[in-house]
Amino acid sequence: MNKKIVIFEVEGGSDKWINGLRKDTMPIVKAIENLGWLCEVLYFRDEWKDEIYEYTKVHFSGFISRINPGNLPFGEDLYFETLRKLSESGIVAISHPDEMLKLGAKDILIKLKNTPFATEDTYGYQSIKEFRDSFPFRLAQKQRVLKQNRGSTGVGIWKVEILDDTKTYENEPLPLDTLVQCTEASDNHVEMHTLDNFMTLCEKYMAENNSMLIDMPYLPRISEGELRLLLIANKPIAVIHKKPTNSVDAFSATMFSGAKYTVFQTETFPNLIRLFEDNVHLILKNAKLKEYPILWTADFILDFDEIQNEKYVLSEINCSCVGIPEKLIGDFENAFASEVIKRIESNYSCKIK
């Protein structure tokens, strides 16, 4: 076993520092090297995939993916294909593409629908027909949030509401010419559409990705912020409070939309930590994964249950390219590096046996 790890990055993207790498990449490299291993950073390009595969297979025992798939200029397909081939050749994957897809896709909310994490009022549309048949009924009852299944930084996530809320529709679908106000989470910009035009706009998310749309209720307490659990394996390490901007239409808690991030110790939110630790095994079970990602996050929005008790609702999981907050750099990457090496050594030990 080579005591060498490669980190994959991609050129460009808004997550880069002045050295062309993510801010937490070199701290991770140093943490790995402090534990007696070597670590190298490689940029991935589609046209280099064969050379990267051969070089990595020969020189490294594990790889760490630090690429936001949205920053890959031609999509994630060839990148994920390369990672799969490396994993099949015996290189330990952190994270494996299957983990990224099974947890990072928004349909994890559908898989967790019957657990304490997700609201029952969440639906997945597998076809354009199903979307067009069902969404006008659900939007008639309340504001909705519609999400493309794969995406990042809030792109393709829309808060949708009827522009004229004085009308009531009971159990009738909204007429297709109903005017709706649509706010995209990427930057909180607002668009006005007829319902028909908006649904046509959203059909591209299904066609481009051969995928589905996720439809969940809008939770007004998003204005108070989203709570992100930063996790190593199944252990919460920190809680990041993501507060949207104070503008009227803001509902996005992404950094790119101007949300303010504040890091807290886990002890600050005991009820959230208890909910997660008591039920985290359900994420593994329902996602049909054998082990937890090493570095991942789970985002929660505050809500009230039927008798007005406070509860937390899962809004998404991220494990493709989770960043380490600057406040935690200097300590967190040491725990991450230790877990990476532990998992690589464990995988090789299992193969020898």
C-alpha positions in Angstrom: 0.0 0.0 0.0 1.4 3.4 -1.1 1.1 5.9 1.7 0.0 8.5 -0.8 -3.3 10.3 -1.3 -4.4 12.4 -4.2 -6.9 15.3 -4.0 -8.8 16.1 -7.2 -9.6 19.8 -7.9 -10.9 21.6 -11.0 -9.7 24.8 -12.5 -12.0 27.8 -12.0 -15.2 28.3 -10.0 -16.2 30.7 -7.3 -14.9 28.5 -4.5 -11.2 29.1 -5.3 -8.7 31.1 -3.4 -5.8 33.2 -4.9 -3.7 30.0 -5.3 -6.3 28.5 -7.6 -7.3 25.9 -5.0 -10.2 25.7 -2.5 -9.1 27.5 0.7 -9.2 24.3 2.8 -7.3 22.1 0.3 -3.7 23.0 1.4 -4.6 22.7 5.1 -5.9 19.2 4.3 -2.7 18.4 2.5 -0.6 19.5 5.5 -2.8 17.6 7.9 -2.3 14.4 5.9 1.4 14.9 5.6 1.7 15.5 9.4 0.4 12.0 9.8 3.2 10.6 7.8 1.5 10.3 4.4 2.2 12.1 1.2 -0.5 14.1 -0.6 -0.7 15.6 -4.1 -3.3 17.8 -5.8 -4.3 17.1 -9.4 -6.7 19.2 -11.6 -9.2 17.2 -13.5 -10.1 17.8 -17.1 -12.2 15.6 -19.3 -9.4 15.4 -21.9 -7.0 14.2 -19.2 -9.2 11.5 -17.7 -7.2 8.5 -19.1 -3.8 10.0 -18.0 -5.3 10.8 -14.6 -6.7 7.3 -14.2 -3.4 5.6 -15.1 -1.3 8.0 -12.9 -3.6 7.7 -9.9 -3.8 3.9 -10.1 -0.1 3.5 -10.0 0.9 6.1 -7.4 -1.9 6.4 -4.8 -3.9 4.3 -2.4 -6.8 6.7 -2.1 -8.4 9.8 -3.6 -10.3 12.7 -2.1 -12.8 14.5 -4.4 -12.9 18.2 -3.8 -14.8 19.2 -6.9 -18.1 20.9 -7.0 -19.7 19.0 -10.0 -21.3 22.3 -11.0 -17.8 23.7 -11.7 -17.0 20.9 -14.3 -17.5 22.7 -17.7 -18.9 19.6 -19.4 -20.8 18.1 -16.5 -20.0 15.3 -14.1 -20.4 12.2 -16.2 -16.7 11.7 -17.3 -15.4 12.7 -13.9 -17.7 10.2 -12.1 -16.8 7.5 -14.7 -13.1 8.1 -13.8 -13.7 7.9 -10.1 -15.7 4.7 -10.5 -12.9 3.1 -12.5 -10.4 4.1 -9.9 -12.5 2.6 -7.1 -13.0 -0.6 -9.1 -9.2 -0.8 -9.5 -8.8 -0.8 -5.7 -8.2 2.9 -5.0 -10.2 4.0 -1.9 -12.8 6.6 -2.9 -13.5 9.6 -0.7 -16.3 10.1 -1.6 -17.5 7.4 -4.1 -19.8 8.8 -6.9 -22.6 6.5 -5.6 -22.4 8.3 -2.3 -22.5 11.7 -4.0 -25.5 10.7 -6.1 -27.5 8.8 -3.4 -27.1 11.4 -0.7 -26.4 14.6 -2.6 -29.4 14.3 -4.9 -32.6 15.9 -3.6 -34.5 12.7 -3.9 -33.0 11.7 -0.6 -36.0 13.7 0.8 -38.3 11.2 -0.8 -36.4 8.2 0.5 -36.6 9.7 4.0 -40.3 10.7 3.8 -41.5 8.2 6.4 -38.7 9.0 8.9 -38.5 11.8 11.5 -36.3 13.8 9.1 -38.7 14.7 6.3 -42.2 16.2 6.0 -45.0 13.9 4.7 -46.0 16.7 2.4 -43.0 16.0 0.0 -43.4 14.5 -3.4 -41.2 13.4 -6.3 -42.3 13.8 -10.0 -40.9 11.0 -12.2 -42.3 12.3 -15.4 -43.5 15.6 -17.0 -47.0 14.2 -17.1 -47.0 13.5 -13.4 -45.6 17.0 -12.7 -48.2 18.7 -14.8 -51.1 16.6 -13.3 -50.1 17.1 -9.7 -48.3 20.4 -9.1 -51.2 22.7 -9.9 -53.3 20.9 -7.1 -50.5 21.2 -4.5 -49.7 24.8 -5.3 -53.4 25.7 -5.0 -53.2 24.8 -1.3 -50.0 26.5 -0.2 -46.6 27.9 -1.2 -44.2 25.2 -2.5 -40.5 24.8 -3.1 -39.6 23.0 -6.3 -36.1 21.5 -6.6 -34.2 19.9 -9.5 -32.8 16.6 -8.3 -29.1 17.4 -9.0 -27.7 20.8 -8.7 -25.6 23.1 -6.4 -25.5 26.6 -5.0 -29.3 26.9 -5.2 -29.6 26.7 -8.9 -32.9 25.1 -10.0 -34.5 25.5 -6.5 -37.6 27.7 -6.7 -40.0 29.1 -4.1 -43.4 29.3 -5.9 -46.5 31.2 -4.8 -49.7 32.5 -6.3 -49.4 36.2 -7.1 -53.0 36.9 -6.3 -53.5 35.0 -3.0 -57.1 36.4 -2.5 -58.5 33.6 -4.6 -59.2 30.1 -3.1 -59.3 26.9 -5.1 -60.3 24.3 -2.5 -59.7 20.9 -4.3 -59.4 22.3 -7.7 -56.1 22.7 -9.6 -54.8 26.2 -10.4 -55.7 27.3 -13.9 -52.6 27.3 -16.2 -52.9 31.0 -16.8 -52.6 31.8 -13.0 -49.8 34.3 -12.4 -47.1 32.9 -10.0 -44.1 34.6 -8.3 -41.0 32.4 -8.5 -37.9 33.1 -6.5 -34.7 31.1 -7.3 -32.4 30.2 -4.4 -29.2 30.8 -6.3 -29.4 34.6 -5.8 -33.0 35.3 -4.6 -34.0 36.9 -7.9 -37.7 37.0 -8.6 -39.5 36.1 -11.9 -43.2 36.3 -12.8 -44.7 33.6 -14.9 -48.0 32.0 -15.8 -48.1 28.6 -14.1 -48.0 27.0 -17.5 -44.8 28.9 -18.5 -43.1 28.1 -15.2 -43.8 24.4 -15.4 -42.4 24.5 -19.0 -39.3 26.1 -17.6 -38.9 23.4 -15.0 -39.3 20.5 -17.5 -35.7 21.1 -18.7 -34.5 19.9 -15.3 -36.1 16.6 -15.9 -35.0 16.3 -19.6 -31.4 17.4 -19.1 -30.7 15.1 -16.3 -33.1 12.2 -17.1 -34.2 12.9 -13.6 -37.1 14.0 -11.3 -38.4 17.1 -9.6 -38.8 17.3 -5.8 -41.8 19.3 -4.5 -42.0 20.2 -0.8 -43.9 22.8 1.2 -42.3 26.2 1.7 -41.3 26.5 5.4 -41.6 30.2 6.5 -39.1 29.8 9.3 -36.3 29.6 6.7 -36.2 33.4 7.3 -34.7 32.5 10.7 -32.0 30.6 9.0 -31.0 27.0 8.1 -29.0 24.8 10.5 -26.2 22.8 8.8 -24.7 19.9 10.6 -21.0 19.4 9.7 -20.3 15.7 9.9 -17.4 13.3 10.0 -18.8 9.9 9.3 -21.9 9.7 11.7 -20.6 12.2 14.2 -21.7 15.9 14.2 -18.6 18.1 14.6 -20.2 21.6 14.4 -23.4 23.4 13.6 -23.4 26.2 11.0 -26.2 28.7 11.2 -27.0 30.0 7.7 -29.1 33.2 7.8 -30.6 34.5 4.6 -30.3 38.2 3.7 -33.1 40.5 5.1 -34.6 41.3 1.7 -38.3 40.7 1.3 -38.1 37.8 -1.1 -35.0 36.1 0.3 -35.4 32.5 1.2 -32.0 31.1 0.2 -29.4 30.2 2.8 -26.5 29.7 0.4 -23.3 31.7 0.7 -23.6 32.7 -2.9 -26.9 34.4 -2.2 -25.5 36.5 0.5 -26.5 34.4 3.5 -24.4 35.0 6.7 -22.7 31.9 8.2 -22.0 31.5 11.9 -20.3 28.4 13.4 -21.5 27.0 16.7 -20.5 24.0 18.9 -22.9 21.1 18.7 -23.9 21.6 22.4 -25.7 24.8 21.4 -28.4 22.8 19.6 -29.0 19.7 21.8 -32.5 18.8 20.3 -31.2 18.9 16.8 -28.2 16.7 17.7 -30.4 14.3 19.5 -32.7 14.0 16.5 -29.8 13.4 14.2 -27.9 10.9 16.3 -31.1 8.9 17.1 -32.0 8.5 13.5 -28.9 8.8 11.4 -28.9 5.1 10.7 -32.1 5.6 8.7 -30.1 7.8 6.3 -27.7 4.9 5.6 -30.5 2.4 5.4 -32.8 4.4 3.1 -30.0 5.6 0.8 -28.8 1.9 0.6 -25.2 2.7 1.4 -22.7 0.5 3.3 -20.9 3.3 5.1 -21.2 7.0 5.9 -19.3 9.6 3.8 -16.3 10.9 5.7 -17.1 14.6 5.2 -20.7 15.6 4.6 -23.5 17.9 5.8 -27.2 17.8 6.6 -29.2 21.0 6.4 -32.3 21.5 8.6 -35.1 24.2 8.7 -37.1 25.0 11.8 -40.8 24.3 11.7 -43.8 23.5 14.0 -45.7 20.3 14.3 -49.5 19.9 14.6 -49.5 21.0 18.3 -47.0 23.8 17.7 -44.0 22.0 19.2 -40.7 23.0 17.5 -39.3 20.5 15.0 -36.5 20.3 12.4 -37.1 19.4 8.8 -34.3 18.1 6.6 -33.9 20.2 3.4 -30.9 18.6 1.8 -27.7 16.6 2.2 -24.3 17.5 0.7 -21.4 15.2 0.3 -19.9 16.1 -3.1 -17.6 19.0 -2.2 -18.2 20.1 1.4 -16.0 22.9 2.4 -14.4 23.4 5.9 -15.4 26.8 7.3 -12.5 29.2 7.8 -13.2 29.4 11.5 -12.6 25.6 11.8 -9.5 25.4 9.6 -6.6 24.6 11.9 -8.3 21.8 13.8 -11.2 20.2 11.8 -8.9 19.1 8.9 -6.8 17.1 11.4 -9.9 15.0 12.3 -10.8 14.7 8.6 -7.3 13.6 7.7 -7.2 11.0 10.5 -10.5 9.5 9.3 -9.4 9.4 5.7 -6.2 7.5 6.6 -8.1 5.2 8.9 -10.6 4.3 6.2 -7.9 3.7 3.6 -5.9 1.5 6.0 -9.1 -0.4 6.9 -10.0 -1.0 3.3 -6.6 -2.4 2.5 -6.6 -4.5 5.7 -9.9 -6.1 4.6 -8.5 -6.9 1.2 -5.4 -8.6 2.7 -7.6 -10.8 4.9 
